Amino acid sequence: MTPIVLTLALTLVLLAAGVWVGVALGFSGIFGLWQVLGWERALDIVGKVAWEQNTGFVLVAIPMFIFMGELLFQSGIMSQVYLRAATVVSGVPGGLLQANIAACTLFAACSGSSVASAATIGSVGYPEITKRGYGRPLALGSIAAGGTLGILIPPSIIFIIYGSLAEVSVGKLFLAGLFPGIALAALYSAYIAIRSLLDSSLAPRESNAGVRERLRAALGLWQMALLVVVVLGGIYGGIASPTEVAALGASLAIVITLLSRCFSFGAVWRAGVGTVRQASMILLVIFTAKILAMTLIYFQVPAAVVAWINAMELTLAHIFMAVVLIYLLLGMFIDGIAMMVITIPFIVPIMAAAHMDPVWMGVVICILIEMGLLTPPVGLNLYVLQGVTQEPMRDVIAGTWPFIVIQSLMLAALYQWPQLALYLPRLLMGN
């Protein structure tokens, strides 16, 4: 067997055996470098990549955004946000299910994490939903699908990782994900409203709050509004980089908990521990994926793949469908971040050869990862929500498939009209 075949086979065997993704990628990458360069040179490269990768300015934003979302959750502010969002959307067909989507959208604009969004809204909103007799599959589906907005609506951790791996402007990616994210949230809400009107047993009619009560609830969402203005306004206004805005957002989250009288050292401690756990996992996977990517480059695998694609004379539609199928299949078995860092070394050269816009492709890949979060057997949001609510997994899965169809429609729309993602980046930041 050739060295590259051995390296790829070792990667697949370790992943199939259940070894941690970061360990599997790193071990396989070092093994491949050793075959080409020897142990001394291979370990020297690993040390240099570890330093350059983990001290990179862009990736510093990841723990900052995670801490911002964790602190909002641990301090109890998100519980207040959910109840106020429910008051604002009262009277709309779907009731608290609409509040799920609204709260997930607001939390997405502050956390950047899909899992955190699903866990937060699931723990805060689901007990109230079951108490009022809502249809459980639809309720579970609305929370799981709403949670996926956390990786599409900026700030998005997935966009930060993709931008680092594909060497694309994170600011442009944030802009590109804004409209598709809001459009998906609107489609989710429209679907819930239609289902609720067709079958009233799925969502009992909630009492319609008065104008004054709604206005008071809307004003009570000032914490989210302030964070959104600071984070998105700072980036889109060209005032600060995503990393600088992440640091400002994390600091502002502490100030908000103080002003809201929700601050406690216990909440800060829990948020810090959660941040360390998540950020360590993500940064380890990115670092080890870089090692494996360097091994593939030494073996000239990306160049060989591009040459093979060119020889087949595939159209843009063929390449797009191939990428979609690859991500849908991998999404059934592999975590979204791991899936992305494994495939990007192959996908980016193919995109360049096919003249695909890397910003547009970043949005497409993000939606595909969203779909992977909802598809069994390894859909992470499914397990998080099942763990939070203790409902049967079959009910969680039954409630999510209509939202996967909606995500598929958004993918088709992005393929047909790339400007849905590219208009804002080109308008505000140029080509």
N, C-alpha and C positions, 0 to 999 in steps of 0.2 A: 504494500500500500504506500502511496506517495505521502509525504509529510502533511500536505494540506488536507488530504482525505482523513488521515489519522487525527488531525486537530479538530476537524468538523465532527467526526464520529465521536470523539471524546466529549465534545460539547453536548451533543445530543444524548449520549449515554448518561452524563451527569445530570442533565436537566430531567430526563425521564426517571432517574433514580430518586428524584426529589431533593437533590442537593440545592442549597440556597443559590439563587440566580447569580448573585455577585461572586460567590466562590466558584461556581461552575465556569463562568465566563473568564474570570481571572486565571484560574488554573489552566484552562485550555489555551488562553492567550500566551501565558508564560511557556507552556509546553511547546507551542508552535514557534515562538521566538527562539527557544533553546535549540530546536532542530536546525534553524537557519544560522544563528549567530553564536551559539554556545552559551553556557550558563552565565559567565561573567558579564558578557555584553548584554545579554537578555535582562539580567537583574539590574544592570546600570540603567537601561532604558525604562524599566518599570519604576525605578526610583524617580527619574526625571519626570515621567508622565504623572506619577502620583503627586509630585509637588506642583507642577504646572496646572494640573486639573483641579486640585482641591484648593488652590489659592487663586483661582480665576475670579475676576471681579463679577462676572455675570452670574455665576452659580451661588454667590453669596446671597442673592435674592431669595433662594429657595427656603432656607431656615427662617428668614425674616417673615415671608408670607405665611409659612406654616404656623409660626408663633402667633401672628396676628389672628388667624382663624381659630387656633386652639384657645387663646385667651378669651375671645368672644364667647366661645362655647363653655369653657370651664367657669367663667364668671357668672353665667346665667343670663347674659344679655340676649342671647339668641332665643331664650324662652320668651322674653318680653317682645322681641321682634316678631315671633310667630303669632302671638296673641293679637298684636296690633295689626299685622298683615291680615289676619282673619277678619278683623273688624272692617278694614278698608275694603275688602272684596266681598263683604256680606251682601246677600241678595243676588249675587251672580250665580247662575246655575252651576252646581258643583260644590258650593259652600266651602268647607274646610279643605277639600281637595284642591281648590283654587289657591287657598292659603299655602298649601304645600309648595306649589309651583312658584308663587310670589316670594315666599320665604327662601326657597332654594336659590332663586335668581338673585335676591339681595345678598345672601350668604356667599354665593359664587363670586360676587364682585368684591369680596373681602378676604376670601380664604384661598382660592386657587386649587382647592382639593375636592375631588368628587366624593371620596370616601367620608371626609369630614362633614360634607353637606348632608349626605344620606344618613349618617349616624346621628347628626344633630337634630334634623327634622324628624327622623324616626323616633328618637327618644322623647322629643318635646311634644310632637303633634299626634303621634299614633294613639296613645292612650285616650286622648279626647275624642279621636275619630271613632274608635271602637265603642266608646261610651254612648255615642249618639247614633249608632246603628248604620254606619256607612258600609257599602259593599267592600269587603276586605281585599279581594284581588285588585280592584281598581285603585283603592287607597294605597296599597303597597306599591303598585306600579307607578303611581304619581310621585311617590317619595323616591323610589329607586331611579326613575328617569329624571326627575328634577335634580337629584344629586349629581347626575352626570354633567349638568351645566357648569359645575365647578371647574372643569378642565377646559371649557370653551370660552366662557365669558371671562374677560381679563379682570384681574391678573391670574394667569394660568401657569401652574408649575410645569405642565406638559409642554407649553410653548417655550418656557425657559430652557428646558432640557433639549427640545428639538432645535431651538435657535443655537444652542451651544454645539450640538453634534453636527448640524447641517451648516453652521456658520452663516446664519440668517439673522437679521435685525429682530430682536425680541420686541422692540417697540412696534415694528410693522406687523408682527404676528398678533400682538395684542389688539391692534386696530382691526386686523383682518377677522378676528374671531368675534368682534363685538356684534355686528349685525346678524350673522348666522346664529349666534347664541340667543339674542333677543327674539329672533324669528322662531327658533325652536321652542322657546318658552311660550310664545304666543300660540304656536301650533298645539303644544301640549294642553294649554288652557282651552283652546277651541274644541279639541277632542273630548276633554272632560265635560265641557258644557253640553256638547251634543249628546254624549252618552247619558248624562244626567237628565236631559229633557226627554230622551226616548224611553228611559227606564227610571222612574222616580225612586225605586227601591234602592238604587245604587248610592244616591246622595239625597238625604232628606232636606227639605227646604229650610234654610236658616232664616232667622228673623233679620229683617233689613234694618241695619243701623241708620240712625238719622244723619243728616248732613253734618251737624255739629260734632257728633260722636266720631264720624269718619275723619273729619278734619283734625280732631284732637289725636286720633290714632295715627294719622299720617304724620303729624308734627312730632309724634313720639318716636318716629323712625329716624330722628336726626342723627343718631350714631352712624347708621349705615350710609346716610346721605353724605355726611362729613367724610367718612372714609373713602367713598366712591369719588367724591370731588377731589380729594387730595391725591389718591392713588392714580386715577385715570386722568384727572386734570394735569397732574404733574408730568405724566408721560406724554400725553397728547399735546400739551402746551409747550413741550420742549424745554420745560424748566429743569427737569432732572431725568437721569437714566432710570431704568426699571429697578436697578439695585439700590440706588439712592432713595427712590420712592418706597421701596420695600422697607428700608430702615426707618423712614419717616412714618410709614403706616404702622409698623410694629410699636414705635414710640407713642403714636397717637392712640393706639388701642389701649395702652396703659392709662393714658390721660382720660379716655372715654370711660373706662371702668371706674376711675376715681370720681368723675363728674356724675356718673350714674349711680354712685354709691354701691357698686357691685365689686369693688376691689377687695381682694384678700390675698395674703401671702400664700395660702394654700392653693388658690386658683393659679397664681403665677408659677408656683412649683409644679403643679400638674401640667400646665401649659408648656413649661420648660422641658419636662421629662418627655412629653409627647413630641415636642419639636425635635429633641435629640434623637429619639427613636426613628422618626420618619425621615429626617434629613440624613442621618447616618446611612440608612438603608438606600435612599435614593442616590447619594453621592458615591457610595460603594459600587452600586450597579453602573453608574455612569463611568467611573474610573476603570473598572474591569472591562467594560464594553470598549473603552478606548484602547485597552491593551489588545483585545481580540481584533479590533479594527486594524490596528497597526500590523498584526500578524497577517491578516488578509491582504493588506497592501504590500507587504514584503513578498507574499506569494502571488501578487498581481491578480488577485481574484476579481476585484471590482472592474479592472480593465478588461478581463476576459469575459465577464458578464455583459459589459457594454458592447463588446465586439460581437458577442453571440446575439444580443438583441438587434444590433444593426444588421447583422447578416440575415435575420429573419424578416426584416423590413416590416416590423409591426407598426400599426397606426397608433395615434395617441389614444384612441378608444380602447384598443387592445391592451395597451400598457396600463391604462387606468383601471380596466376591469381586472387585470392580473394583480395589481396592487390591492384592489378591494378584496378579491378572493383570498389573497395571502393573509391579509390582516383579519378577515372574518374567521378564517380557519385557525390562525394562531390565537386569536382572541378567545376561542373556546377553551384554551388550555394554558395560556401564559398571561401573566400580569401585564398590564398596559405599558408601564415604563420599561420592563424587561423586553417586551415585544418590540418596542420602538428602538431601543439601543442596539438590539441584535440586528434589526433589518436596515437601519439608516445607512450603514456603510455600503450596502448593496443598492438601496433605493435612490440615494442622492445622485450617484453617477448616471443611473438610468434616467432620472428626471432631467439631468443636464443634457444628456444625449437626445432626449425627446423634446427639448426646449420647453419643459414645464416650468411654470413660475414656482419657485420653492416656497414662497409665502402662501400661495393658494394651496399647494400640496400639503403644507403644514396644517391648514384648517381641515383638509380632507382626512389626513391621518388622525387628527384629534377627534373627529366625529367617528371614525372607525374604531378608535380606542374606546369612545363612549359606548359604542355598540358591544364591544368586547366586555365592558363592565356589566352588561345586562344579559349576556348569553351564557347558558350553562355549558359544561359543568364547572367552569372556573370563573364565572362572573363575580368579581369582587364585591360589587354593590349588593348582589343577591345575598351573599353570605353575611355581609355587615348588617343588612336590614333584617335578615332572618334572626341573627343573633340579638339585635336590639329589641325586636318585637316578639320573638319566640313563636312566630306563626309557622305553619308548615311550608316547606320550600316550594311545594307544588302551587300554593296560592301566590307566592312571590313571583314565580316564573309565569304563571297564568296572567298576572296583572301587567307584566312588562312587555310582552310581545307586541301589543299595538303600538307602544312607544318606539320599539325597534323599527317598525314599519315607517313611522313618522321620520325617524332618523335617516332611513333609506331614501325617503322622498327628498330630504334636504341634501343628501349626497347627489342625487340626480339633478337637483336644481343647481348645485354648485358646478357640476360638470357642464350643464347647459349654459349657465350664466356665471362665469368666473368672477364677473364684476361684483357679485354679491359679497365676495370676500376682499376683492382688490380695490374697490372704489375708494374707501376711506384711506388706506395706506398711501395710495398714489395721490390722493387729493391733499393730504396733510404732510406727507413725507417725501413725495416724488417717487419716480421709478427707481 
